[in-house]
């Protein structure tokens, strides 16, 4: 079955306050898992691109066989990537990251043995021994929870999608792991590359966390949904709970507190977050931010990417259903 991403994006945009809190939960927990695995968010972006390329090659080779399951993801030496397919320029372009940064982060990934380089055969492979399966299981849980929430909302509002339970999606992801993984990484790479035109990756993480805290504070289920423009203009007015302290942000993100304070100062300077009298942080009036128009455009573009991702996941799920 074919799903139109533009229609999905439009519905999410119109129901932003109802649907996006779960998305921000998924994103903050995904970023937390990246910090655990890579201990460097910029390096994790480079790792995303290499991993994505690696497993897309594996899918072409293995098709829709059992080799694409979650179980096979951890089989040693299962998938390797030849050097000619790995280009610094292409990764730099995909991530909006300078080539020199990509080169340094690639070397760090090899030094940390997350990416293993076989010089003799000129091959790269992902060292899954460095990736705790429990972390991936949490990611699968969060993705399936988010996709199920979207499908339930669409079904309840008769928006062309049948309700799919979290367990159904989770089972399908485990069976077709590489298919979902590459679509998920396609989305994440484009999502973070888009936001990096406005701010760096640590600042993105902090901003998402503060936004999630605000949107999660409201009982929107019994209220009329707010669209993305309503949220953009009113986000700073919606918080009915305390903001987050620098210490809390550091503990949640695993970003050193000194770095968090430095990033917060910059986010305050450009008008994205604000501090209350108790030194807690929440979203500021984004309409007055220094990059207001660019930020709104970036948020809208993120919804287009999200529509594509959700449509692709629905099509992947429907392959056998």
C-alpha positions as CSV (number, residue, x, y, z in Angstrom):
1,X,0.0,0.0,0.0
2,X,1.3,3.5,-0.9
3,X,1.1,6.3,1.7
4,X,1.5,9.9,0.7
5,X,4.1,11.6,3.0
6,X,2.8,15.1,2.3
7,X,-0.7,14.1,3.7
8,X,0.9,12.6,6.8
9,X,3.1,15.7,7.4
10,X,0.1,17.9,7.0
11,X,-1.9,16.0,9.7
12,X,1.0,16.0,12.1
13,X,1.5,19.8,11.5
14,X,-2.2,20.4,12.2
15,X,-2.1,18.3,15.4
16,X,1.4,19.2,16.6
17,X,0.6,19.6,20.3
18,X,-1.0,16.1,20.4
19,X,1.5,14.1,18.3
20,X,4.9,15.7,18.8
21,X,5.5,15.2,22.6
22,X,5.9,11.4,21.9
23,X,8.3,12.3,19.1
24,X,10.5,14.4,21.4
25,X,10.6,11.6,23.9
26,X,11.8,9.3,21.2
27,X,14.4,11.8,20.1
28,X,15.8,12.6,23.5
29,X,16.1,8.9,24.4
30,X,17.7,8.2,21.0
31,X,20.3,11.0,21.6
32,X,20.9,9.6,25.1
33,X,21.6,6.2,23.6
34,X,24.0,7.7,21.1
35,X,25.9,9.4,23.9
36,X,26.2,6.1,25.7
37,X,27.5,4.3,22.5
38,X,29.8,7.0,21.1
39,X,30.4,9.4,23.9
40,X,30.5,12.1,21.2
41,X,27.4,13.4,19.4
42,X,29.2,14.6,16.3
43,X,31.0,11.3,16.0
44,X,27.6,9.6,16.4
45,X,26.4,11.5,13.3
46,X,29.3,10.2,11.3
47,X,28.7,6.8,12.7
48,X,25.0,7.0,11.5
49,X,26.0,7.7,7.9
50,X,28.6,4.9,7.8
51,X,26.2,2.4,9.5
52,X,23.4,3.4,7.1
53,X,25.6,2.9,4.1
54,X,26.8,-0.4,5.4
55,X,23.3,-1.9,6.0
56,X,21.8,-0.5,2.8
57,X,24.5,-2.5,1.0
58,X,23.6,-5.5,3.1
59,X,19.9,-5.2,2.1
60,X,20.8,-5.1,-1.6
61,X,22.8,-8.2,-1.1
62,X,20.4,-10.2,1.1
63,X,17.0,-8.8,0.1
64,X,14.1,-9.6,2.3
65,X,15.6,-12.7,3.8
66,X,16.1,-13.6,7.5
67,X,19.5,-12.0,7.3
68,X,17.9,-8.6,7.9
69,X,16.5,-9.5,11.3
70,X,17.5,-8.0,14.6
71,X,19.1,-11.3,15.6
72,X,21.4,-11.2,12.6
73,X,22.5,-7.6,13.4
74,X,24.8,-9.0,16.1
75,X,26.3,-11.8,14.0
76,X,30.1,-11.2,13.9
77,X,31.6,-10.1,10.5
78,X,28.1,-10.4,8.9
79,X,28.2,-7.2,6.9
80,X,31.2,-5.2,5.6
81,X,31.6,-2.1,3.5
82,X,34.2,-1.7,0.8
83,X,36.4,1.5,1.0
84,X,35.4,2.9,-2.4
85,X,31.8,3.5,-1.0
86,X,33.1,5.5,1.9
87,X,33.7,9.2,1.0
88,X,34.4,12.0,3.4
89,X,32.9,14.6,1.0
90,X,29.6,12.7,0.8
91,X,29.3,12.4,4.6
92,X,30.2,16.1,5.1
93,X,27.5,17.1,2.6
94,X,24.9,14.8,4.2
95,X,25.5,16.1,7.7
96,X,26.3,19.8,7.1
97,X,29.6,19.1,8.9
98,X,33.1,20.3,7.7
99,X,35.2,17.6,6.0
100,X,38.0,18.0,8.5
101,X,35.5,17.3,11.3
102,X,34.2,14.2,9.5
103,X,37.8,13.0,9.0
104,X,38.6,13.4,12.7
105,X,35.4,11.8,13.9
106,X,35.9,8.9,11.5
107,X,39.4,8.3,13.0
108,X,37.9,8.5,16.5
109,X,35.4,5.8,15.6
110,X,38.1,3.6,14.4
111,X,40.4,4.3,17.4
112,X,37.4,3.6,19.8
113,X,36.9,0.3,17.8
114,X,33.2,1.2,17.1
115,X,34.1,1.0,13.4
116,X,36.6,-1.7,12.5
117,X,38.9,-1.1,9.5
118,X,40.4,-4.1,7.8
119,X,43.4,-2.6,6.0
120,X,44.4,-5.8,4.3
121,X,41.0,-6.1,2.5
122,X,40.1,-2.4,2.6
123,X,36.8,-3.1,4.4
124,X,34.9,-1.3,7.2
125,X,32.4,-3.0,9.5
126,X,30.4,-2.0,12.6
127,X,31.7,-3.5,15.8
128,X,28.4,-4.6,17.4
129,X,30.3,-5.7,20.5
130,X,30.5,-2.0,21.3
131,X,26.7,-1.6,21.1
132,X,24.8,-3.1,24.0
133,X,21.8,-5.0,22.7
134,X,19.7,-3.5,25.5
135,X,20.3,0.0,24.1
136,X,19.0,-1.1,20.7
137,X,16.0,-2.8,22.3
138,X,15.1,0.4,24.1
139,X,15.4,2.3,20.7
140,X,13.1,-0.3,19.1
141,X,10.6,0.1,21.9
142,X,10.6,3.9,21.6
143,X,10.3,3.8,17.8
144,X,7.4,1.3,17.9
145,X,5.7,3.3,20.7
146,X,5.9,6.5,18.6
147,X,4.7,4.8,15.4
148,X,1.9,3.1,17.2
149,X,0.8,6.4,18.8
150,X,0.6,8.0,15.4
151,X,-1.3,5.1,13.9
152,X,-3.8,5.1,16.8
153,X,-4.4,8.8,16.4
154,X,-4.9,8.6,12.7
155,X,-7.2,5.6,13.1
156,X,-9.3,7.2,15.8
157,X,-9.7,10.3,13.6
158,X,-10.4,8.2,10.5
159,X,-7.3,9.4,8.7
160,X,-6.7,6.6,6.3
161,X,-4.5,4.4,8.6
162,X,-5.5,1.4,10.6
163,X,-4.6,1.2,14.3
164,X,-1.4,-0.8,14.9
165,X,-0.4,-1.8,18.4
166,X,3.1,-1.2,19.8
167,X,3.7,-5.0,20.1
168,X,2.7,-5.5,16.4
169,X,5.2,-2.9,15.2
170,X,7.9,-4.0,17.7
171,X,7.6,-7.6,16.3
172,X,7.8,-6.4,12.7
173,X,10.8,-4.2,13.5
174,X,12.7,-7.2,15.0
175,X,11.9,-9.3,11.9
176,X,12.8,-6.6,9.3
177,X,15.3,-4.8,11.5
178,X,17.6,-3.6,8.7
179,X,14.8,-2.3,6.6
180,X,13.5,-0.2,9.5
181,X,17.0,0.7,10.6
182,X,18.0,2.3,7.3
183,X,14.8,4.3,7.1
184,X,15.2,5.4,10.7
185,X,18.8,6.5,10.0
186,X,17.8,8.2,6.7
187,X,15.4,10.3,8.8
188,X,17.8,11.0,11.7
189,X,20.6,12.0,9.3
190,X,18.4,14.5,7.5
191,X,16.7,15.7,10.7
192,X,19.9,16.6,12.5
193,X,21.6,17.9,9.3
194,X,18.6,20.3,8.9
195,X,18.7,21.5,12.6
196,X,22.5,21.9,12.4
197,X,21.9,24.8,10.0
198,X,20.5,26.6,13.1
199,X,22.6,25.3,16.0
200,X,25.1,22.6,16.9
201,X,24.1,19.1,17.9
202,X,24.4,19.6,21.7
203,X,22.3,22.7,21.5
204,X,19.7,20.7,19.4
205,X,19.6,18.1,22.2
206,X,19.1,20.7,24.9
207,X,16.4,22.6,22.9
208,X,14.5,19.3,22.2
209,X,14.6,18.4,25.9
210,X,13.3,21.8,27.0
211,X,10.6,21.6,24.4
212,X,9.6,18.1,25.4
213,X,9.4,19.2,29.1
214,X,7.0,22.0,28.1
215,X,4.8,20.1,25.7
216,X,4.5,17.2,28.2
217,X,3.3,19.5,30.9
218,X,-0.1,20.2,29.3
219,X,-3.1,17.9,29.2
220,X,-3.7,18.3,25.5
221,X,-5.7,15.2,25.0
222,X,-8.9,16.9,26.1
223,X,-8.1,20.2,24.3
224,X,-8.2,21.3,20.7
225,X,-4.8,20.5,19.1
226,X,-2.4,23.3,18.4
227,X,-0.8,23.4,15.0
228,X,2.9,24.1,14.4
229,X,2.5,27.9,14.0
230,X,0.4,28.1,17.2
231,X,3.1,26.2,19.0
232,X,5.9,28.4,17.5
233,X,4.1,31.6,18.6
234,X,2.9,30.3,22.0
235,X,5.4,27.7,23.2
236,X,6.9,30.0,25.8
237,X,3.4,30.6,27.3
238,X,2.4,26.9,27.6
239,X,4.7,25.7,30.4
240,X,2.7,24.9,33.6
241,X,5.5,23.1,35.4
242,X,9.1,24.1,36.3
243,X,11.7,24.4,33.7
244,X,14.9,22.2,33.8
245,X,18.0,23.1,35.7
246,X,21.5,22.9,34.1
247,X,22.3,20.0,36.4
248,X,19.1,18.1,35.3
249,X,19.9,18.8,31.7
250,X,23.4,17.5,32.1
251,X,22.2,14.4,34.0
252,X,19.6,13.5,31.3
253,X,21.8,14.3,28.3
254,X,25.1,13.0,29.7
255,X,26.7,16.2,28.4
256,X,29.2,17.7,30.9
257,X,27.6,20.4,33.0
258,X,30.2,23.0,32.0
259,X,29.3,22.3,28.3
260,X,25.6,22.5,29.1
261,X,26.1,25.9,30.7
262,X,28.0,27.2,27.7
263,X,25.4,25.9,25.3
264,X,22.6,27.3,27.3
265,X,24.3,30.8,27.3
266,X,24.3,30.7,23.5
267,X,20.7,29.5,23.3
268,X,19.7,32.3,25.6
269,X,21.7,34.8,23.5
270,X,19.9,33.8,20.3
271,X,16.5,33.7,22.1
272,X,15.6,30.0,22.0
273,X,15.5,29.3,25.7
274,X,15.0,31.5,28.8
275,X,15.9,31.3,32.5
276,X,13.5,31.9,35.3
277,X,14.3,33.3,38.8
278,X,15.1,29.8,40.0
279,X,17.8,29.3,37.3
280,X,15.6,26.8,35.4
281,X,15.3,26.8,31.6
282,X,12.3,26.5,29.2
283,X,11.6,27.7,25.7
284,X,11.6,31.4,25.0
285,X,9.4,33.4,22.7
286,X,10.7,32.0,19.4
287,X,9.1,34.7,17.3
288,X,11.7,37.1,18.8
289,X,14.7,34.7,18.3
290,X,17.6,35.9,16.2
291,X,17.0,33.1,13.7
292,X,13.2,33.0,14.1
293,X,12.3,32.5,10.4
294,X,15.0,30.0,9.8
295,X,14.0,28.1,12.9
296,X,10.3,27.9,11.9
297,X,11.3,26.8,8.4
298,X,13.6,24.1,10.0
299,X,10.7,22.9,12.2
300,X,8.4,22.7,9.2
301,X,11.0,20.9,7.1
302,X,11.4,18.4,10.0
303,X,7.7,17.5,9.7
304,X,8.2,16.8,6.0
305,X,10.9,14.4,6.9
306,X,8.8,12.9,9.6
307,X,5.9,12.3,7.1
308,X,8.3,10.5,4.8
309,X,9.7,8.4,7.6
310,X,6.2,7.4,8.9
311,X,5.0,6.6,5.4
312,X,8.0,4.4,4.7
313,X,7.5,2.6,8.0
314,X,3.8,2.0,7.2
315,X,4.8,0.6,3.8
316,X,7.5,-1.6,5.4
317,X,5.0,-2.9,7.9
318,X,2.4,-3.6,5.1
319,X,4.8,-5.8,3.2
320,X,3.3,-8.9,4.7
321,X,0.2,-7.5,6.4
